[in-house]
């Protein structure tokens, strides 16, 4: 049986910390593309990529270890005594309260990109961390990658931010902070992603898109269950096993069962060679970003060893990979994404319903898919939780931003297009934040028409945006400002709190825990502690008294365990399997 830790994940996702500079370790180093290409000479491609994957697993794999513990392990593995001493000097001379960060996910992804293109497989492949000179060469390249990453993400994008007012500064920093958040955070626990991924694609999405199973089988050659069993099997290596377990031989997976034919089909869609990686990573990178690793996170080396390059992207494959398997060949990708959005709304509503079940003879506090109307016409509210004088109004959104827009000048317009409204938006095209503003305005101005109460007793409203994409949490202050502008003045005697952003992961952490506290109480405490919405809900959850009250979802755990146990039987039948 697969043994999974039951402690809820409480890693702080918002503190990136202080980065060690290249010059602090190697004063003569040239942080440039030219310097990178020159420094890469002598590194063997597959071996160097595997080293990146190993350190990436240490610093950004799932778990509750403090970031300094992860850094110490990675530094001990890769740096020599002289380099470690210089890191300590950098720390002491800077007088920082926390140890500096040497390795981080964005840096390692950047390094993978350069290795894939400019390195070749050499006869000494395999000695990167055994040969002192080769190991130091790898460290130099990692430091250059840090500088290139910093230039790409921030560059001069924050110039003048000190002279701007706080709102302008947040808007200017939104894109870079989004990317920094995305490329510096660890992966979630596999039981969480496997639990909701399997529940979503085996139950919720097929209800909204009945053709899904047949289309998925036609495209991949696998049933949805077979695909998830393979994901669970690789997770035991990439996310649960020891750090050395991330290197595995695909030929041994299910070789004595029916999966000996199925697992190669899985790999055909989820893996790639280093040659393929180089070609795809360097194909219009500004627009596509790391799509090559997102789509195929498993590397197959020349000697037929497999490794998951990035635990975060692999977790994304578990969570939403099944969707993108079919959208690439769908006649109408927009229709598929639309069905996915409806299924996500169903999934969120069911989580809230489990926390606030209906009971005969009692007032039903939670209403889902509520029909309403104002002077402009009819609309639908995803969920309304009525706590007499307090009202929680939520809208659920599952959209993804264009990669090329995140660091561009039109980032805010992209955000408004996906989560609010643009200057060209019609009423029907308003989304998320704009919908919430319209709904709340109808309630506060007593012009609500349609299903439900007249809400005349309500004195306080919590507007809640529930987002599938975790990174939307970085936009709390920006979208709260957007909501306030769209809402307009609130009549006396009523209060509307600033917009709160809950991610899917936040809601899954809260669902089972709401037997220990009410959602209204939690939102009230968050609003008081984080009035500007700069800190995320997850950060508040894991750095407050609520940490001790968290319980993980038994539904997610049961779903994940079923997959792991099936994977144990069909992929590792000859031994007790990874623990």
Protein Blocks (a to p, Z undefined) as FASTA:
>chain_A
ZZddfbdcfbdfkbnbjaddfklmmmmbccdfklmmmmmgopafklmmmmmmmmmmmmmp
gcjbdfklmmmmmmmmmpcfklmmmmmmmmmmnopabdcdfbdfklmmmmmmmmmmmpcc
dfkgoilmmpmklmmmmmmmmmmmmmmmmmmmnmmmlgoklmpcfklmmmmmmmmmmmmm
mmmcccddfklmmmmmmmmmmmmmmmmmmmlmmmmmmmnopafklmmmmmmmmmmmmmmm
cfklmpccfklgoplbmklmmmmmmmmmmgccfklmmmmmmgokllnmmmlmmmmmcccd
fkopacdfblklmmmmmmmmmmmmmmmmgfblmlmmmmmmmmmmmmmmmmmmmmmccdeh
iacfbdghiacddfkbccddfbacdehjaccddddddddddfklmmmmklmmmmmmmmmc
cfklcfklpghjlmmmmmmmmmmnopagceddehlmpmbdcdddddfblmlmmmmmmmmm
mmmmmnopadehiacdddddddfklmmmmmmmmmmpcfklmmmmmmmmmmnomacfklmm
mmcfklmmpccdfklmmmmmmmmmmmmmmmmmmbnbjZZ
